[in-house]
Amino acid sequence: MGNRGMEELIPLVNKLQDAFSSIGQSCHLDLPQIAVVGGQSAGKSSVLENFVGRDFLPRGSGIVTRRPLILQLIFSKTEYAEFLHCKSKKFTDFDEVRQEIEAETDRVTGTNKGISPVPINLRVYSPHVLNLTLIDLPGITKVPVGDQPADIEYQIKDMILQFISRESSLILAVTPANMDLANSDALKLAKEVDPQGLRTIGVITKLDLMDEGTDARDVLENKLLPLRRGYIGVVNRSQKDIEGKKDIRAALAAERKFFLSHPAYRHMADRMGTPHLQKTLNQQLTNHIRESLPALRSKLQSQLLSLEKEVEEYKNFRPDDPTRKTKALLQMVQQFGVDFEKRIEGSGDQVDTLELSGGARINRIFHERFPFELVKMEFDEKDLRREISYAIKNIHGVRTGLFTPDLAFEAIVKKQVVKLKEPCLKCVDLVIQELINTVRQCTSKLSSYPRLREETERIVTTYIREREGRTKDQILLLIDIEQSYINTNHEDFIGFANAQQRSTQLNKKRAIPNQGEILVIRRGWLTINNISLMKGGSKEYWFVLTAESLSWYKDEEEKEKKYMLPLDNLKIRDVEKGFMSNKHVFAIFNTEQRNVYKDLRQIELACDSQEDVDSWKASFLRAGVYPEKDQAENEDGVQENTFSMDPQLERQVETIRNLVDSYVAIINKSIRDLMPKTIMHLMINNTKAFIHHELLAYLYSSADQSSLMEESADQAQRRDDMLRMYHALKEALSIIGDISTSTVSTPVPPPVDDTWLQSTSSHSPTPQRRPMSSVHPPGRPPAVRGPTPGPPLIPVPVGATASFSAPPIPSRPGPQSVFANDPFSAPPQIPSRPVRIPPGIPPGVPRRPPAAPSRPTIIRPAEPSLLD
């Protein structure tokens, strides 16, 4: 493994991963991608390969990398590689990996220099790597060769930009030293996506291939074309070295020797070469990890706080303590009673905004569903008139009656009162169902003790069923009471005289329709489901239902009326829900086979729920639009209604019809008022009292306390998991604290003048002289203590002037104060101006030496330099 810095980071990241995996979570560090960008044959693959420390990428002259290679490094105890396109095969020999990359490239692009944006995905599992993503990209080229398309330059640039635009990618802009830096496409592309230069590092390759007498010293010293993070020179293996199977370790040693022996580079050999590039990148990774720590810490702390309260209860928990069991039983039964009452009576705290609670649903049964059942029970007009006429005729017998008989009125009323039993009993059943559902919801808090929950549900449900019988008996008694005596002296009853007068007024009103005030029965949104497909298939409108018509508007402002449909001869029928539709549908049609709306024989109206459909049907019933009857019933009705009535009998039928209508309305009003009261008194209030006062006694009598309070296996597991997670969170926070103190964050270098990157006309800008800095160039890690490679350092004798000092090495510009207060930065080694002796320091004290000269000097130091 050639990357020692990465090996130092691995235990640090593994500590974090272990801390998070112990609490069952993943540590999202999202380490940066490292992408190499550069011209063709600039040495990109070699740079990437050196960083990994393995020899496995295709090499050669011309365009070798013809598809992007996304290399995922994954930490593992064993070392092997696998490709996404052949997952079943594991490669342990990295020569085979290279051959597979070449074969897969040829498979997609052909063998004649073609390129493709389809990436090759390679995963390398190793104990010597971090979880990183490295991207080897094709070199930037301008002239197409072989099978390459005419726009090869733009295709490759788009491909590169796609990978380096991501904010978390580090860009290695690779430029060969034997090429003019001002023409570097790599730097230009990096500038496009990283204008601040925060994630771009310049890499200069092929320093050993420069013409004799030339060097890249000005570039590497960041003087010629400055970059914010500067340049790092590397010397890769030559094609001859690769073919001769030269090891990467030997190549690194040869690179080190080159920089130490070259007169132009040995004074900065400590910040050149692949090891320094690795160190710089690893510092970037360390910075990224440190930046991720605050978010991770706050996430863990919030989880810890949410667990604190429950863990406090479990810290001194003893499952077999009888005192704890008694206390828990009392608390849970008391809480069950409070929850039940809150759900029935309503509560201001912890209001459920997603669905109706038990009390609200029971209220809906009382005031929407029950009245709907009563209205639905209303009689068919023709059937009622026929029954009245038969009753009158049967009472008169063989005689012809001159007066309207009272007995016909009573017989019809009693028959109508008996019909009330069914909706009233159905109302009781609906309320019982809601009460049982409410009990189950309230016992969900007892899930930790399954036996207690089961017994509580059984006892309360049994009591509710007992009350059901008494409530139904009482309601049937109320209906029998109504049936036992017909009170024709009731103040709301119209009487015979008014009934006859009303029939006359109704006849006049039929002759002159639409007189008087129109009563709005209901407003709301409905969807017309069967509009033609050309118009969208279905559309939502705002509907207004009155006693005489159904109108729909564009919206609830009711300004733009779309249509008004009279209710005459309309009926309702059910429609099956469509296969792909989740709406509930009913239809309105005309009994005389006429079109209801435009060319439609019926309009289908859709609602979101069945409850809305039932509610709308009840409103239509109140408006006199009744459900469709079975065809067989209709045919029977036609046959029965063929008889004719004489005018006198018709008047008598009309009179009794009005009397029955008036009296049944009185009874309905009374039943609608008494039903909720009866159910509340006999069932709901009694159930609440039972839970508060008697439930505990029934629980004690049904089973012993220890069996009732047996903890479920899930609850015991949950408690153990919670305690384990609590301790794991504390350990993870401790590890994050250790990492924060044991790692050093390198500050971002100050900006530099990089306008040269935007200037395409100028190839060689004039080097600018910049003030020298008294610290390392920004981004460089702290200096390694020990002897400095290269020529010996020269101490400045007392009284020396600037003319005797070595030529200064300009650093990347930036204020000295950036690092001045950083306790982790390296001690200054290069003076920023000629040395002057401050007052008060006696002569002869050795000073820190200036930078080494550009070529060896004969001057020898009077005494060893003290860098430490």
C-alpha positions in Angstrom: 0.0 0.0 0.0 1.5 3.3 -1.1 -0.7 5.7 0.8 0.3 6.0 4.5 -1.9 9.0 5.1 -5.0 7.1 4.2 -4.0 4.3 6.6 -4.0 6.8 9.4 -7.5 8.0 8.5 -9.0 4.5 8.4 -9.1 3.8 12.2 -10.6 7.3 12.7 -13.5 6.6 10.2 -13.9 3.1 11.5 -14.4 4.4 15.0 -17.3 6.6 13.8 -18.8 3.8 11.7 -18.7 1.4 14.7 -20.3 4.0 17.0 -23.2 4.5 14.5 -23.7 0.8 13.7 -24.0 0.0 17.4 -27.2 2.2 17.4 -28.4 0.7 14.2 -27.7 3.7 12.0 -25.4 4.5 9.1 -22.8 7.3 9.4 -23.3 9.5 6.4 -19.9 11.1 6.1 -20.2 11.3 2.3 -16.5 11.6 1.7 -15.5 13.6 -1.4 -15.0 12.1 -4.8 -11.5 12.6 -6.2 -11.5 13.3 -10.0 -8.5 13.7 -12.2 -8.9 16.1 -15.2 -6.3 16.8 -17.8 -5.2 16.5 -21.4 -4.5 13.3 -23.2 -1.5 11.4 -21.9 -1.0 13.9 -19.1 -0.5 11.1 -16.5 -4.0 11.2 -14.9 -4.3 7.4 -14.5 -0.8 7.3 -12.9 -1.7 10.0 -10.4 -4.9 8.1 -9.4 -3.1 4.8 -9.2 -0.4 6.2 -7.0 -3.1 7.5 -4.6 -4.7 4.1 -4.3 -1.3 2.4 -4.1 -2.1 -0.4 -6.6 -1.1 -1.0 -10.1 -4.3 -1.9 -12.0 -5.2 0.8 -14.6 -4.5 0.5 -18.4 -1.5 2.5 -19.5 0.1 3.4 -22.8 0.4 6.2 -25.4 -2.5 8.0 -27.1 -6.0 7.9 -25.6 -6.0 5.0 -23.2 -8.9 5.9 -20.9 -11.8 6.0 -23.3 -14.6 5.5 -20.7 -15.0 7.1 -17.3 -13.9 4.7 -14.6 -15.8 5.1 -11.3 -13.6 3.4 -8.7 -15.3 2.8 -5.3 -12.9 2.0 -2.5 -14.6 0.1 0.2 -13.0 -0.8 3.6 -13.0 -4.6 4.1 -11.0 -7.2 5.9 -10.2 -9.0 2.7 -8.7 -7.6 -0.5 -10.5 -8.1 -3.8 -12.1 -6.3 -6.7 -15.5 -6.7 -8.5 -17.1 -5.0 -11.5 -20.8 -3.9 -11.7 -21.1 -5.6 -15.1 -20.0 -9.0 -13.7 -20.9 -9.0 -10.0 -20.6 -12.7 -9.5 -16.8 -12.7 -10.2 -14.2 -11.6 -7.6 -10.8 -10.5 -8.8 -7.9 -11.0 -6.5 -5.2 -10.4 -9.1 -5.0 -6.8 -10.1 -3.5 -7.6 -13.5 -6.8 -9.4 -14.3 -8.6 -6.2 -13.2 -6.6 -4.2 -15.8 -7.4 -6.7 -18.5 -11.1 -6.6 -17.7 -11.1 -2.8 -17.9 -9.5 -3.0 -21.3 -11.9 -5.7 -22.5 -15.0 -3.8 -21.2 -13.8 -0.6 -22.8 -13.4 -2.3 -26.2 -16.8 -4.0 -25.8 -18.6 -0.7 -25.8 -16.3 1.6 -27.7 -14.6 -0.8 -30.2 -10.9 -1.1 -30.6 -10.2 1.9 -32.8 -9.9 4.8 -30.3 -13.7 5.3 -29.8 -15.0 6.9 -26.6 -18.2 6.4 -24.6 -19.8 8.3 -21.6 -21.1 5.0 -20.2 -18.9 4.6 -17.0 -17.2 1.4 -15.9 -18.0 0.8 -12.2 -15.2 -1.0 -10.3 -15.3 -1.7 -6.5 -12.0 -2.4 -4.7 -12.4 -4.0 -1.2 -9.3 -3.7 0.9 -8.2 -3.2 4.5 -5.9 -0.4 3.4 -8.5 2.1 1.9 -11.2 4.5 3.0 -14.7 4.5 1.6 -13.9 6.9 -1.2 -14.9 7.3 -4.9 -12.1 8.0 -7.4 -12.9 8.9 -11.0 -10.5 8.4 -13.9 -11.7 10.5 -16.8 -10.7 10.4 -20.5 -8.1 13.0 -21.5 -9.2 16.3 -23.2 -8.4 16.0 -26.9 -9.2 18.4 -29.8 -8.6 16.4 -33.0 -10.7 13.2 -33.6 -8.8 10.0 -34.5 -9.9 6.5 -35.4 -13.6 6.0 -34.8 -14.0 9.2 -32.7 -16.8 11.6 -33.6 -16.1 15.1 -35.1 -17.3 16.8 -31.8 -14.9 14.7 -29.7 -13.7 17.8 -27.8 -17.2 18.9 -26.7 -18.3 15.4 -25.8 -15.3 14.8 -23.5 -15.7 18.2 -21.9 -19.4 17.5 -21.2 -18.5 14.2 -19.8 -15.9 15.7 -17.5 -18.1 18.5 -16.3 -20.8 16.0 -15.4 -18.5 14.4 -12.9 -16.6 17.4 -11.5 -19.6 19.7 -11.0 -20.6 18.0 -7.8 -19.7 20.2 -4.8 -18.2 17.3 -2.9 -15.6 16.4 -5.6 -11.9 17.3 -5.3 -10.4 18.2 -8.7 -6.8 17.3 -9.5 -6.0 19.5 -12.5 -3.2 17.5 -14.2 -0.9 19.3 -16.6 2.4 17.9 -18.0 5.5 20.1 -17.2 6.5 20.1 -20.9 3.3 22.0 -21.9 2.6 25.7 -21.5 0.5 26.1 -18.3 -1.5 28.9 -19.8 -2.9 26.5 -22.4 -4.1 24.0 -19.7 -7.7 22.9 -20.4 -7.7 21.1 -17.1 -7.3 24.4 -15.2 -9.9 26.1 -17.4 -12.5 23.4 -16.7 -11.8 23.4 -13.0 -12.3 27.2 -12.9 -15.7 26.8 -14.5 -17.1 24.6 -11.8 -14.9 25.9 -8.9 -14.4 29.6 -9.4 -13.3 30.1 -5.8 -10.6 27.5 -6.1 -11.6 25.7 -2.9 -11.4 22.2 -4.3 -8.9 22.4 -7.1 -5.2 21.3 -6.7 -2.8 21.7 -9.5 -0.7 18.6 -10.3 2.4 19.0 -12.6 3.6 15.7 -14.1 6.5 14.7 -16.3 9.0 17.0 -14.6 11.7 14.5 -15.5 11.0 14.8 -19.2 11.6 18.6 -19.5 14.2 19.9 -21.9 17.7 20.2 -20.4 18.2 23.7 -18.9 14.5 24.3 -18.3 12.5 23.7 -15.1 9.0 24.3 -13.7 10.2 26.1 -10.5 8.2 29.2 -11.0 5.0 27.2 -11.6 5.6 25.0 -8.5 6.4 28.0 -6.4 2.9 29.3 -7.4 4.5 32.4 -8.8 3.8 32.1 -12.5 0.0 31.3 -12.6 -1.1 31.1 -9.0 -3.8 28.7 -7.7 -5.4 29.0 -4.3 -4.2 25.6 -3.3 -1.0 25.7 -5.3 0.7 23.1 -7.4 2.3 19.8 -6.5 4.9 18.2 -8.8 4.9 14.4 -9.3 7.1 12.0 -11.3 5.2 9.0 -12.5 6.6 5.8 -13.9 7.6 5.8 -17.6 6.1 3.4 -20.1 9.4 1.5 -19.9 9.1 1.2 -16.1 5.5 0.0 -16.4 6.4 -2.6 -19.0 9.3 -3.7 -16.8 6.9 -4.2 -13.9 8.5 -1.5 -11.7 6.9 -1.6 -8.3 5.0 1.5 -7.0 7.2 1.6 -3.9 10.3 1.7 -6.0 8.8 4.4 -8.2 8.0 6.5 -5.1 11.6 6.1 -3.9 12.9 7.2 -7.4 10.6 10.2 -7.3 11.9 11.2 -3.9 15.5 10.9 -5.2 14.7 13.0 -8.2 13.4 16.0 -6.2 16.2 15.8 -3.7 18.9 15.8 -6.4 17.4 18.3 -8.8 18.9 21.8 -8.2 15.7 23.6 -9.0 13.4 21.5 -6.8 15.4 20.3 -3.8 14.7 23.3 -1.7 11.0 22.4 -1.9 11.4 18.6 -2.0 9.4 18.2 1.2 6.3 19.6 -0.5 6.7 17.8 -3.9 5.9 14.3 -4.9 3.1 11.7 -4.6 3.4 11.4 -0.8 2.8 15.1 -0.4 -0.2 14.9 -2.8 -1.5 12.0 -0.7 -1.0 14.0 2.5 -2.8 17.1 1.0 -5.8 15.0 -0.1 -5.9 13.2 3.2 -6.0 16.6 5.0 -8.9 17.5 2.8 -10.7 14.3 3.8 -9.9 15.0 7.5 -11.4 18.5 7.1 -14.5 17.0 5.5 -14.9 14.6 8.4 -14.5 17.4 10.9 -17.1 19.5 9.1 -19.5 16.6 9.2 -19.0 16.1 13.0 -21.3 19.0 14.2 -24.3 17.8 12.3 -23.7 14.2 13.4 -23.2 15.4 17.0 -26.5 17.4 17.0 -28.3 14.5 15.5 -27.1 12.2 18.3 -27.8 14.7 21.0 -31.4 15.2 19.9 -31.9 11.4 19.9 -30.3 11.2 23.4 -32.6 13.9 24.7 -35.7 12.1 23.3 -34.6 9.0 25.2 -33.7 10.6 28.5 -37.2 10.5 30.0 -38.0 6.9 29.1 -34.6 5.7 30.1 -34.9 7.4 33.5 -37.9 5.2 34.2 -36.0 2.0 33.1 -32.7 2.7 34.9 -33.8 1.2 38.2 -36.4 -1.1 36.7 -37.1 -4.4 38.5 -39.7 -6.5 36.6 -40.7 -8.7 39.6 -41.3 -5.9 42.1 -44.9 -6.2 43.4 -45.1 -2.6 44.5 -44.2 -1.5 40.9 -46.9 -3.8 39.5 -49.6 -2.5 41.8 -48.7 1.1 41.0 -48.5 0.4 37.3 -51.9 -1.3 37.3 -53.6 1.6 39.1 -52.0 4.2 36.8 -53.0 2.3 33.7 -56.6 1.8 34.6 -56.9 5.4 35.7 -55.3 6.6 32.4 -57.6 4.3 30.4 -60.6 6.0 32.1 -59.2 9.5 31.4 -58.5 8.6 27.7 -62.0 7.1 27.2 -63.7 10.1 28.6 -61.5 12.5 26.5 -62.3 10.6 23.3 -66.1 10.7 24.0 -66.4 14.2 25.6 -63.7 15.9 23.6 -60.6 17.5 24.8 -58.5 20.6 24.1 -55.1 18.9 24.5 -53.7 16.3 22.1 -56.3 17.0 19.5 -56.3 14.4 16.6 -56.3 16.3 13.3 -56.2 13.3 11.0 -59.5 11.5 11.8 -62.7 11.9 13.9 -62.5 10.6 17.5 -65.2 8.4 19.1 -67.3 11.3 20.4 -67.3 13.2 17.2 -68.2 10.1 15.2 -71.1 9.4 17.6 -72.3 13.0 17.2 -72.2 12.5 13.4 -74.4 9.3 13.9 -76.9 11.3 16.0 -77.3 14.3 13.7 -76.4 13.1 10.2 -76.7 9.3 9.9 -79.8 8.8 12.0 -81.8 11.7 10.3 -80.7 10.2 7.0 -82.1 6.8 7.9 -85.4 8.5 8.9 -85.6 10.4 5.7 -84.7 7.3 3.7 -87.6 5.5 5.4 -90.1 8.1 4.0 -92.9 6.5 2.0 -93.5 6.5 -1.7 -96.3 8.9 -2.6 -98.2 6.5 -4.8 -98.0 3.7 -2.4 -99.2 5.9 0.5 -102.2 7.2 -1.5 -103.2 3.7 -2.5 -103.0 2.5 1.1 -105.1 5.5 2.3 -107.7 4.8 -0.3 -107.9 1.1 0.6 -108.2 2.0 4.3 -111.0 4.4 3.6 -112.9 1.9 1.4 -112.3 -1.0 3.9 -113.6 1.1 6.8 -116.8 2.1 4.9 -117.3 -1.4 3.7 -120.4 -1.8 1.6 -121.6 1.7 2.4 -120.5 4.9 0.6 -119.0 7.3 3.2 -119.9 10.9 3.3 -117.2 11.9 5.7 -113.5 11.2 6.0 -113.0 8.4 8.6 -110.7 9.0 11.6 -109.8 5.3 11.8 -108.1 5.4 8.4 -105.8 8.2 9.7 -105.0 6.2 12.8 -104.3 3.0 10.9 -101.9 4.7 8.5 -100.1 6.6 11.3 -99.6 3.5 13.4 -98.2 1.7 10.3 -95.7 4.5 9.7 -94.7 4.6 13.4 -93.8 0.9 13.4 -91.4 1.6 10.5 -89.3 3.8 12.9 -88.1 0.7 14.8 -85.5 -0.3 12.2 -83.6 3.0 11.9 -83.7 3.5 15.7 -82.1 0.1 16.3 -79.6 0.6 13.6 -78.6 3.9 15.3 -77.9 2.0 18.5 -75.8 -0.6 16.7 -73.7 2.1 15.1 -73.1 3.8 18.4 -72.1 0.5 20.0 -69.6 -0.1 17.2 -68.0 3.3 17.8 -67.9 2.7 21.6 -66.1 -0.7 21.1 -63.6 0.9 18.6 -63.0 3.7 21.2 -62.2 1.1 23.9 -59.8 -0.6 21.6 -58.0 2.6 20.8 -57.7 3.5 24.4 -56.3 0.0 25.4 -53.5 0.4 22.8 -51.5 2.1 25.6 -51.7 -1.2 27.6 -49.9 -3.1 24.9 -46.9 -3.6 27.2 -49.1 -5.9 29.3 -51.1 -8.1 26.8 -53.1 -9.9 29.6 -54.2 -6.7 31.2 -55.2 -5.3 27.8 -57.2 -8.4 26.9 -59.1 -8.5 30.2 -59.9 -4.7 30.1 -61.3 -5.0 26.6 -63.3 -8.1 27.5 -64.8 -6.6 30.7 -65.7 -3.2 29.1 -67.1 -4.7 25.9 -69.2 -7.2 27.9 -70.7 -4.3 29.9 -71.4 -2.3 26.7 -73.3 -5.3 25.3 -75.3 -5.6 28.5 -76.3 -1.9 28.2 -77.2 -2.5 24.5 -80.1 -4.8 25.5 -81.5 -2.2 28.0 -81.1 0.7 25.5 -82.9 -1.1 22.7 -85.7 -2.2 25.1 -86.1 1.5 26.1 -86.2 2.7 22.5 -88.8 0.1 21.5 -90.8 1.2 24.5 -90.7 4.8 23.3 -92.0 3.7 19.9 -94.7 1.6 21.5 -95.7 4.6 23.6 -96.0 6.8 20.5 -98.1 4.1 18.8 -100.4 3.6 21.8 -102.0 7.0 21.6 -102.5 9.3 18.6 -102.6 12.8 20.1 -104.6 14.8 17.6 -104.6 17.8 20.0 -100.9 18.3 19.7 -100.1 22.0 19.2 -98.2 21.3 16.0 -100.9 19.1 14.5 -102.8 20.8 11.7 -106.2 19.2 12.3 -108.9 18.3 9.7 -109.9 21.8 8.8 -106.3 22.9 8.1 -105.6 19.7 6.2 -108.5 20.4 3.8 -107.4 24.0 3.4 -103.8 22.9 2.7 -104.9 20.5 0.0 -106.7 23.4 -1.7 -103.6 25.6 -1.4 -101.4 22.8 -2.8 -103.6 22.5 -5.8 -103.3 26.2 -6.5 -99.5 26.0 -5.9 -99.2 23.2 -8.4 -101.0 25.4 -10.9 -98.5 28.3 -10.3 -95.1 26.7 -9.5 -91.9 28.4 -8.2 -93.8 30.7 -5.8 -92.4 31.8 -2.5 -88.9 31.6 -0.9 -86.6 28.8 -2.2 -84.9 26.9 0.6 -81.3 25.8 0.1 -80.9 22.3 1.4 -77.2 21.7 0.7 -74.1 23.2 -0.9 -70.8 21.4 -1.7 -68.3 20.1 -4.2 -69.1 17.1 -6.4 -67.5 15.6 -9.5 -69.5 15.0 -12.6 -68.0 11.7 -13.6 -69.3 11.0 -17.1 -68.5 14.1 -19.1 -67.2 13.1 -22.5 -63.5 12.1 -22.7 -62.8 14.9 -25.1 -63.5 17.3 -22.3 -61.4 15.6 -19.7 -63.6 12.7 -18.6 -64.6 14.3 -15.2 -64.8 17.7 -13.7 -65.4 19.1 -10.2 -68.2 21.8 -9.7 -69.8 23.6 -6.8 -73.4 22.2 -6.4 -76.3 23.9 -4.7 -79.4 21.8 -4.0 -82.7 23.5 -3.2 -86.2 22.2 -2.8 -86.9 22.7 -6.5 -83.6 22.5 -8.4 -80.0 21.3 -8.5 -77.6 23.9 -9.8 -73.8 23.7 -10.3 -71.3 26.5 -10.5 -67.6 27.0 -11.5 -66.6 27.6 -7.8 -68.1 28.4 -4.4 -68.5 32.1 -5.2 -71.6 31.0 -7.1 -71.2 33.7 -9.8 -70.7 31.6 -12.9 -73.7 29.2 -13.1 -73.0 26.2 -15.4 -76.5 24.6 -15.3 -79.7 24.4 -13.4 -81.6 21.1 -13.3 -85.3 21.0 -12.1 -86.0 18.2 -9.6 -89.3 17.1 -11.3 -89.3 13.4 -12.2 -85.7 12.9 -11.0 -84.6 9.8 -9.1 -81.3 8.4 -7.6 -79.6 5.1 -8.4 -76.4 3.6 -7.2 -73.4 3.3 -9.7 -70.6 0.8 -9.2 -67.2 2.3 -8.6 -64.8 2.3 -11.6 -61.9 -0.1 -11.8 -59.2 2.6 -11.7 -61.3 5.2 -9.6 -61.1 5.6 -5.8 -64.3 7.8 -5.8 -67.8 6.7 -4.7 -70.5 7.4 -7.4 -74.3 7.8 -7.6 -76.4 8.9 -10.5 -79.4 11.1 -11.1 -81.8 10.2 -14.0 -85.3 11.2 -15.3 -88.0 8.7 -14.9 -89.6 9.8 -18.2 -86.5 8.7 -20.2 -85.5 12.3 -21.0 -82.0 13.6 -21.2 -80.9 15.1 -17.8 -78.0 17.2 -19.0 -77.2 17.9 -22.7 -77.1 14.5 -24.4 -76.8 12.5 -21.1 -79.6 10.3 -19.9 -78.1 10.4 -16.4 -75.4 12.4 -14.7 -73.0 10.5 -12.4 -71.9 12.4 -9.3 -68.7 11.3 -7.4 -67.6 11.9 -3.8 -64.4 11.0 -2.0 -66.1 8.7 0.6 -69.2 6.6 1.1 -70.2 8.8 4.0 -70.4 11.8 1.7 -72.5 9.8 -0.8 -74.9 8.9 2.0 -75.1 12.4 3.2 -75.9 13.8 -0.3 -78.5 11.1 -0.8 -80.2 12.2 2.5 -80.2 15.8 1.2 -81.8 14.7 -2.1 -84.4 12.7 -0.1 -85.3 15.9 1.8 -85.7 17.6 -1.6 -88.1 14.9 -2.7 -85.7 13.0 -5.0 -86.1 9.3 -4.0 -84.0 6.3 -4.8 -85.0 4.1 -7.7 -87.1 1.0 -6.8 -86.6 -2.5 -8.2 -88.2 -3.0 -11.6 -90.5 -5.7 -10.3 -91.9 -3.4 -7.7 -92.4 -0.7 -10.3 -94.4 -3.1 -12.5 -96.5 -4.2 -9.6 -97.2 -0.5 -8.8 -98.3 0.2 -12.3 -100.7 -2.7 -12.2 -102.1 -1.7 -8.9 -102.4 2.0 -9.8 -104.6 1.4 -12.8 -107.7 1.9 -10.6 -109.4 5.3 -10.7 -110.7 7.4 -7.8 -113.8 9.4 -7.8 -113.4 13.1 -6.8 -114.9 12.7 -3.3 -112.5 9.8 -2.5 -109.6 11.8 -3.9 -110.4 14.7 -1.6 -110.6 12.4 1.4 -107.3 10.7 0.5 -105.6 14.2 0.1 -106.9 15.3 3.5 -105.7 12.1 5.3 -102.4 12.4 3.4 -101.9 15.9 4.9 -102.9 14.7 8.4 -100.5 11.8 8.2 -97.7 14.0 6.9 -98.2 16.4 9.8 -98.4 13.8 12.6 -95.4 11.7 11.3 -93.3 14.9 11.2 -94.2 15.5 14.9 -93.2 11.9 15.8 -90.0 12.1 13.8 -89.1 15.3 15.6 -89.7 13.7 19.0 -87.7 10.6 18.1 -84.8 12.6 16.7 -84.7 14.4 20.0 -85.2 11.5 22.4 -82.8 9.0 20.7 -79.5 10.7 21.5 -80.7 11.4 25.0 -81.7 7.8 25.6 -78.4 6.4 24.2 -76.3 8.9 26.2 -78.1 8.1 29.4 -78.4 4.4 29.2 -75.2 3.5 27.4 -72.5 6.1 27.2 -72.7 7.8 30.6 -73.2 4.4 32.3 -70.1 3.0 30.5 -68.0 6.0 31.7 -69.2 5.5 35.3 -68.4 1.8 35.1 -64.9 2.4 33.9 -64.2 4.9 36.6 -65.7 3.1 39.5 -66.0 -0.6 38.9 -63.4 -1.7 36.2 -60.6 -2.1 38.7 -62.7 -4.4 41.0 -63.6 -6.5 38.0 -60.0 -6.8 37.0 -58.9 -7.9 40.5 -61.7 -10.5 40.5 -60.9 -11.8 37.0 -57.2 -12.7 37.6 -54.4 -12.2 40.1 -52.2 -9.1 39.8 -49.0 -10.8 38.8 -50.5 -12.6 35.8 -52.3 -9.3 34.7 -49.0 -7.4 34.9 -46.9 -9.9 33.0 -44.7 -7.9 30.6 -44.8 -8.8 26.9 -41.7 -10.1 25.2 -41.8 -7.1 22.9 -41.8 -4.7 25.8 -38.9 -6.4 27.5 -37.0 -6.3 24.2 -37.9 -2.7 23.7 -36.6 -1.8 27.2 -33.3 -3.6 26.6 -33.0 -2.0 23.1 -33.6 1.5 24.6 -31.0 1.1 27.3 -28.5 -0.3 24.8 -29.2 2.6 22.4 -28.9 5.1 25.2 -25.4 3.9 26.2 -24.4 3.5 22.5 -25.4 7.2 21.9 -23.3 8.3 24.8 -20.3 6.3 23.5 -20.8 7.7 20.0 -20.8 11.3 21.3 -17.7 10.5 23.3 -15.9 9.2 20.2 -17.0 12.3 18.2 -15.5 14.4 21.0 -12.2 12.5 20.8 -12.0 12.9 17.0 -12.7 16.6 17.3 -9.7 17.0 19.6 -7.3 14.5 17.9 -7.6 15.8 14.4 -6.4 19.1 13.0 -8.3 21.2 10.6 -6.3 23.0 7.9 -7.7 26.5 7.2 -8.7 27.3 3.6 -5.9 29.2 1.8 -6.6 32.8 1.0 -7.8 33.7 -2.6 -5.3 34.4 -5.3 -5.3 36.5 -8.5 -6.6 33.9 -11.0 -7.8 36.2 -13.7 -5.3 34.5 -16.0 -7.7 31.6 -16.1 -10.3 33.7 -17.8 -8.0 35.2 -20.3 -7.6 32.9 -23.4 -5.6 35.2 -25.6 -2.6 35.5 -23.2 -0.4 32.4 -23.1 2.3 33.5 -20.7 1.3 36.2 -18.3 4.2 38.1 -16.8 5.1 36.7 -13.4 4.1 39.0 -10.6 6.3 39.5 -7.7 4.4 38.9 -4.5 5.3 39.6 -0.9 6.9 36.6 0.8 5.1 35.0 3.6 6.6 33.9 6.9 4.6 30.7 6.9 4.3 27.6 4.7 2.2 28.1 1.5 -1.4 27.7 2.5 -2.7 24.2 2.4 0.6 22.6 3.2 0.6 20.4 6.3 2.9 21.1 9.3 6.5 20.6 8.5 8.1 17.3 9.6 10.6 17.8 12.3 14.1 16.6 11.5 16.8 17.3 9.0 15.7 19.1 5.9 16.6 17.5 2.6 18.7 19.4 0.1 21.6 21.8 0.6 22.3 22.9 4.2 20.5 25.9 5.6 22.4 29.1 6.0 22.1 31.0 9.3 22.3 34.8 8.9 25.2 36.3 10.6 24.7 39.4 12.8 24.5 42.5 10.9 23.9 40.8 7.6 22.0 42.7 4.9 19.4 41.6 2.5 22.0 41.2 -0.3 23.5 38.2 1.4 20.2 36.3 1.9 19.0 33.6 -0.4 16.5 34.4 -3.1 13.0 34.4 -1.5 10.4 31.9 -2.5 7.1 33.6 -3.0 4.1 31.8 -1.5 0.5 32.0 -2.5 -0.5 35.5 -1.5 -2.6 36.0 1.6 -2.5 37.9 4.9 -0.2 36.5 7.5 -2.9 36.6 10.1 -4.7 33.7 8.6 -2.4 31.3 10.3 -0.9 33.5 13.0 -3.3 32.4 15.7 -3.5 28.8 14.6 -1.9 26.6 17.3 -1.7 23.7 14.9 0.1 25.5 12.1 3.8 24.8 11.5 6.4 27.2 12.9 7.5 29.8 10.3 10.7 28.8 8.5 10.9 31.3 5.6 11.3 34.9 6.5 9.1 37.3 4.7 11.7 40.1 4.6 15.4 40.6 5.3 16.3 39.8 8.8 16.7 42.7 11.2 17.9 42.3 14.7 15.2 43.5 17.1 16.5 45.7 20.0 17.2 43.9 23.2 18.6 40.7 21.5 22.3 40.3 22.1 24.5 39.7 19.1 25.6 36.2 18.4 22.3 34.5 19.1 21.5 32.2 16.1 18.5 33.2 14.1 16.1 31.1 12.2 17.6 30.8 8.7 16.1 32.1 5.5 15.0 29.8 2.6 17.6 27.8 0.8 19.0 29.3 -2.4 18.0 28.1 -5.8 21.4 26.4 -6.4 24.1 25.1 -4.0 26.1 27.8 -2.2 29.6 27.4 -0.9 28.9 29.3 2.3 29.0 27.0 5.3 27.1 27.6 8.5 29.0 28.7 11.5 26.9 26.3 13.7 24.0 23.9 13.2 20.5 25.3 12.5 18.0 25.0 15.3 14.6 24.5 13.6 13.0 23.0 16.6 
